[in-house]
Amino acid sequence: MTNETNSREIVLDILMEILEKGTLSHLVLNQALMKYQYLEKQDRAFITRITEGTLEYLIRIDAVLGNYSKTPVGKMKPLIRTLLRMSVYQILYMERVPDSAVCNEAVKLAKKRKFQGLSGYVNGVLRTVSREKHSLCFEDPSVRYSIPAWMLSMWEKTYGRETAERIAASFLEDRPLSVRCNVSRQSVSDTVKSLEAQHISAERSPLLDTVLYLRDYDYPEAIHAFQDGAITVQDVSSALVGIAAAPEKGNFVLDICSAPGGKALHMADLMEGSGMVEARDLTEYKTGLIEENIIRCGFSNIRTRVWDATVPDPELSGKADIVLADLPCSGLGIIGKKPDIKMRLRETDLDGLAELQRKILSVASGYVKPGGTLIYSTCTIDKKENEENADWILETLPFIKKEITPLLPKNLAADCEGNRIQLLPGIHGCDGFFIAAFEKKRVF
């Protein structure tokens, strides 16, 4: 580590922003990595590892601190609490970093941040954790998998204990970067050659051969294939939305909650430059993210518009061949990528989200032309937001089921229930995702 102390201070600031101010983890971390691009690759990897690891294991880390600190975690000074959390993560899960170095650097940081009086306390707690770490035992599944007890209980009721624990365990596993190839821009084989030329490991997804899993890269913006628009960062579960939608050349596709635009770009790619995709979102900031990706990928058959998805747009009534309704949700399926969801989400939030989704779906249904397709998707694994809302669409809105089993990969056929599929992390080798397809009833 060429800049170890500085890197730890950067991590401290990142985690303070996330844990104490409630800022979204992926935004804070990405901004920091862009700001410190001048650091060596190993330093940025060090920053990423501690930040993500501390968030992933936070419940377990707090349980450990509860055992060895006389001051409860909730009553600690915010900076000291964050410093201890990130240091415990290093002691427990970063074998190549000497415990003595972790303790010494934590003490230095405490003093540098004007907490000289607590430096002895920091040292004592961390030295005790280091001494006792091999005897730690986590019998409570919530602590063992570092997942809120209510989440684990909900999944147990829905999927059974074994599957629930596999889901929770998957969120702690190492994840490669998932990218989808824009095949109308460049063939998958040529993209793989470009990646290999940069010594980046690329493995094809067993679910979809246009999705690659990347390792040994520095950061996405430094990948030539990314710069050239040949790849888009997107999980295979999300890419399956475009496969289920099955756009035809010349279609008009409306993506109502699009940012950062992965699905809209996929639809534009599948239509090979024909037709038009209108990618909408609530703010100029969000549509700006989509526009950055459009420019990078060079697609001419996609445009953006700022629009509140809960507000009807009479101009588009009955105009869309396909409406993508990938709606705001609890995000329970992507905790592995956004671990702060575990800290922010409450069980009581789920009902409100399901109601918001129904409000948006009621509006979105009006945009679909007779015989057209509505795709409802979320990145969660909650029945209220998924299966129950899919049933509600059939009961309340003018749609019938649209079969997607023949469109999806054959190895998912057994898990597809006609017009819908629930993908589970730890089971299907991807993010947790729900996809359901509907055809608008024709008027005779």
Disulfide bonds with the S-S distance in Angstrom:
none
